[in-house]
Amino acid sequence: MTETAADKPMLTAPLRIAPLRIAMSIHHDMDANAGAPGCTLRLASAMRDLGHEVELFSFDDMAGPPATKRYRFPWSLPRLIAQRGSFDCLDLSSGDGWVYAALHPPRRRRAGPLIAARSHGLEHVLDQITRQDARSRGQRLSWKYPLYNGGYRLWECARSFRSADLCFFLNQGDVRFATERLGVATDNAVLARNGVAPHFLTHAAALAAAAEPTQAAHFAFIGSYLPRKGITVLRDAMLDVLTRCPDATLGFFGTGCSADAVRADYPPHLHGRITVVPRYDNAALPAHLAGYQILAFPSLSEGAALTPVEAMACGLVPVVSNAPGASDAVVDGVCGLVTPAGDAAALAAALVRLHQDGAWWQRLRAGALRACADFAWPGIAEQTVAQYRAAAVRAGIQP
């Protein structure tokens, strides 16, 4: 097998020597409680703690109609960057950097900046899943879908990856897709790991030091209530689980939709056992999950899900699908369980076993709390800067 940069060991060069000036972009409003924006903010903060200067660019920097910002952002970004001076490295989310790269081709960048393209979940993989899900349901996608999300947006992302000096992907499946189908050079494609907010690690340490509970009784689902999150698989599994475990309840957190919309997928006699929290502050998640012991996470598509890690830090044992990105943080039988994506029967069997076998659940919970330490942002920031430096050497750039 050909070795790619994603498989190679991280560099460990001193990182506090020659601090870098880094620009990071995210094609969203900046929101610490949202997935990709929250990770961008935390990585920027961790790199600042290492002594680097980091500037952030988002929809917050743009004027004009909010509905058009996603289309205008790549075109506005070169001007926004120029307004804040020169940078050693541009770490731009997928699709953001292709206009800048076209205006600054490699032959003009020998003195910098290094351009990195960062995927928060490869859009091309999500497009495949979206189309497949629509076919399986016998539904037609909107006529608008191929015009942008399933068309021009995919072109933008592919162009930004091919024109970058370094490409970050969240799972090995996305790396393979990018190198085999998008034309990304294998040496430029590396794996990135996202971390969790420090309050989760603090909470995990406190739980590890406390007396262990002895029983797992209640189940939680965390995430948007969308088909790609496996909500149909979850429903089919939970109809069986809640019947076989009459003392159990099911909580939904961060659905982005009303409780009525969620409960409509379940028979009326179960509605009283279902709790729905449409939105929550990330710092409040440990409090929300205090009464739950098992996470059901049957997602069909993820970049690299942090939800299982956040749940583990809150004392839950995750049961996740083996979809790319959904199971990266979970070692089956050590800190959680991995079941086949789309298999409601396998998910139900794993949930029921954890509910009924308290000793087994305790062992997995202890492993889950230990695993959380691998998702601290300081170490991720050090790895990221080392990857910048390695890519600069390959590209002949001196950031």
Buried (B, 14 or more C-beta within 10 A) or exposed (E): EEEBBBEEEBBEEEBEEEBBBBBBBBBBEBBBBBBBBBBBBBBBBBBBEBEBEBBBBBBEBBEEEEEEBBEBBBEBBBEBBEEEEEBBBBBBBBBBBBBBBEEBEEEEBEEBBBBBBBBBBBBBBBBBBBBEBBEEEEEEBEEEBBEEBBEEBBEBBBBBBBBBBBBBBBBBBBBBBBBEEBEBBBBBBBBBBBBBBBBBBEBBBEBBEEEBBEEBBBBBBBBBBBBBBBBBBBBBBBBBBBEEBEEBBBBBBBBEBEBEEBBEBBEEEBEEBBBBBBEBEBEEBBEBBEEBBBBBBBBBBBBBBBBBBBBBBBBBBBBBBBBBBBBBBBBBEBBBBBBBBBBBEBBBBBBBBBBEEBEBBBBBBBBBBBBBEEBBBBBBBBBBBBBBBBBBEBBEBEB
